[in-house]
Amino acid sequence: MTGRRRWTTEEILDTAAELLRTGDAESFSVRRLAAALGTDSSSLYRHFRNKTELLRAVADRILLAAMDGYRPEGDWKQRVAALALRLREAFGEQPQLAAVWGRYGSGGTGSRLVMEELLQALRTSGLPDEEVPVRYHRIVILLAALISSEAGFSTISPEEYEQGMEQFRVAVLGADPERFPALAHFARDVRPLGADRGAAFEEILTAQLAYMDVLIP
């Protein structure tokens, strides 16, 4: 009698990533993953202790992909900016996994590679050693928030987008000038949340790096 197939860790992660591409972290479950693989949940727990550990491993693969072929160039600000854009691009190709990273983080090799490069870049900036971990933490929080937010917006359907735009127009252009005077004044210039996200990402990152520049003795 033929035994049940043993799936490798990489095969499990491949299938999990595919489920997350067509769903989200909320609807994802180890049971659904096991069903997709034609096995039972207990066999997967030999590879991962729980759902969170599995999701972190999936997110880490995106970080690994972002770091593949990466070579640091330029000064510390150029290195941080280049790394940030690589992360944004990598998660942009698999936006559902950006929410996983933003929520669960990662603790694998990909995460260590990103941490090492950021810390190395900040270490060359001239910041005191005691400031480096603090500034690293601020940058990571900023990137996770921006990338997760942008990725979440990119997954909405055209119908959802049009509905949101209509609600935005009603809320902004129809604002009562007596109750919302500033909103009424700037109504025709206020941009919806999804507009110019690429430019906003770079501008916010540049502003953060400029602020850090002031801290360098």
N, C-alpha and C positions, 0 to 999 in steps of 0.2 A: 504494500500500500504506500502510495507516494505521500510524503509528509508535506505540511504546509510550507510554502516558500518563506525563506528568511530574507527580509529586506535589510539593505545596508542603511547606514545613517544618511548617506548622501541621497539615496533613493527616497527615503522618508521626507527629507527636507525639500527635494524637488517637488514631490506631490503636495506638501504643505504650502509651498510657495505658489503653486498653481491654484490651489483652493483659495488662497488669500487674494490672488489676482482677480478672481471672479466673485469674491465676497468681501468680508472684512473680519477684523479681529473679534468682533462681538459674536458673529454667527459661527466662527470657526470653533471646532471642538475636536478633541482627540478621537472621539467616537466617529465623527464624520471622516476624519483622516483615515482611520482604520478601515472604514467601509470602502473608501476610495481605493485602498490598497488590497482589499479583499482579505483582511485579517481581523484580529480582535485587538481591543485597546491594550490588553495586558502585554502583548508582544512589543508594543511601542514604548511601554514604560521601562523596557530593558535598555532603551537608548536615551530616554529623557524622563526625568523624575515627575514632571508635570507639564501642563499646557504652557505656562509662562516660560519655562526653560526651553521648550520647543520653539516658541515664538521668538525668543531672544536669539536662538541659533539661526532661524530664518533671516532675521534682520541683519545678523552679523555677516551673512553671505553678501548682502548689498554693500556693506562696508568693505569687504574683501574685494569686490568687483571695482569699487571706487578707487581703491589703492593699487590695483593692478597696473603696473607700468608707471606708477607715479615716481617722479624724480623732483626733489626740492630745488627750486630755482629762485633767485632774487633775494631781496631782503625779507625780514620776518613778516612784514605786512603782505608782501606779494605771496609768500608761502601760505599764510593763513587764508588769504582770498582765493588762491588757486585750489586749496583743499576744500574750502567751502563750496566752490562752484562744482567741483567733482562730486561731492556728496549730493548736491542739489540735482545734478544731472542723473546720477545713478538712481536716486529715489524717484526722479521724474519718470523714469522708464517703468517703474513698478510702484505707482503711487499708493496702492493699498498697504504696502509694506512700510511706507513712511510713518503711517499712524502707529504701526507696531513698534517701530524704533522710538518714536516720540513718547509712547506710553510705557514700554517695557525696557527700553535700552538694549544693551548687548554686552556680553562679557567674553567674547571669543577673540580669535586672532585678529579679525578685522577691526574690532574695537581697540585692541592694543596698538595696532598700526596707526590708527587715527590719533589716539591719545599720544603716542610717542612723537608723531610729527608735529602736533600742536604744541606739545611741551617743549620740543626741541626748538621750534620757531620762536616761541615766547622767550626761551632761555637766551637766544641770541639778540633779543630786542634791547637788552640793557636793564630790564626790570629787575628789581631785587628778587632773590630767590623766594622770599616769603610771599611775594605778590604773584608769582607765576601760577601756582595752583588756583588762586582766586580768579585770576583773569581767564584761565583755561575754562573754569566752571561757567563763567559768564558767557563765553563764546559758545560753548556747547549748548547751553540752554537757549541762547538766541538762535542758533542754527536749527536745533530740533524744533523749536516753535515755528520758525519761518518755513522750513521744509515740510513739516507735517501739515501746516495750514494750507500751503500752496498745493500740496499733493491732494488734500481732501477736496479742495475746490475743483481740481482737474478731473475728479471721478464722477461729478454730477452729470446727468444726462442733458441733452439739448433742451428737452422739455422743462426740466427743472431749472436750467439756466434762464430760459425765457420767462418762466414764472417768477423767478427771483428778480429779474430785471424789471418786470412790470411792477412788482411790489416796491422795488427801490424807487422807481419813477413816481409812483403814487405817494410814497412816504416823503420823498424829498420835494418834488415839485408841488405837491398838494399841501405842504406844511402851512399851518396858520401863522402868518407873520407876527401876530400879536403874542402868541404863545411861544413861538420858535423864531424869534427875530434873526438870530445869526444864521440858522438853517435856511430861512427864506432868502436872506441876503446872498448866501453863497450857493444856492440851490443849483444853478446852472453850471457851476464849476466843480462841485463835489463829485468825485469819481466813485463808482461802485467798488466793492471789495476786491473783485476779480481783475480790475484794470491794472495794467503795467506792473504785474507782480515781479517780473524779472528785474526791471529797473529799481523797484522798491527794495528788493532783496539786496542788490549791490549797494544801494545808497545807505541802507540801514547798517550793513556790515562795514562799509567805509567809515560811517560816523562812529561806530563802536571802536574801530581800530584807531581812529584819530583821537578819540578820548583817551585810549590807552597810551598813546604817544605822549600825552601831557604828563602821564604818571612816571615816565622814565626820567631818572635824575640827569 
